[in-house]
Amino acid sequence: MTEKIAHDYKQQISRLSLVPSSGGVFEVRVNGNDIYSKRATGEFPEEDAIAAEVGKLLPSRS
């Protein structure tokens, strides 16, 4: 998933951080905004859906 996001939005991302966790936790945040929480849903997200949500919150760069 990180590879897809980094590839799709390489011109818009200034920093991408992965924070290891345990207990099946998987959360995605963009600029402090929660995009997805496996803890809340109990399911792992679809890669394309998460990438699209990330893209919606990134600033446009020309």
Buried (B, 14 or more C-beta within 10 A) or exposed (E): BEEEBEEBBEEEBEEEEEEEEEEEEBBBBBEEEEBBBBEEEEEEBEEEEBBEBBEEEBEEEE
